[in-house]
Amino acid sequence: GEPTFRRREARCVRELCARPGVVVALGGGAFSDPDSRTHLLAACRVVYLAAEAGPLEARLRADGDERPLLDDGFPHALLAARLDDYRRAHVLVATDDREPGDVVEEIVHRLGGSEPAR
């Protein structure tokens, strides 16, 4: 069940935080775990891709994946409960009504990197 999943997820987060130069895309629950969040904030540069609940739900439903939490008021209630945790990220980037390339450009800029010329 979910508790076993979260324990395994936390172990993977600790292992990944020990590796240099990796990029990891996490689900929202990983960053809500206090131990994982502590490891991530200490060892990594954390970017929160912010989305409003309505557009987020539409995207998730359009994916067609089975997501049991969608039937339990997700993402509205869950996002509200986790928002304070998410706001602890080093960088927050709004994603609503934006093209993926624009989001990437902002992330690269905000992290101080350079993007190759197009």
Disulfide bonds with the S-S distance in Angstrom:
none
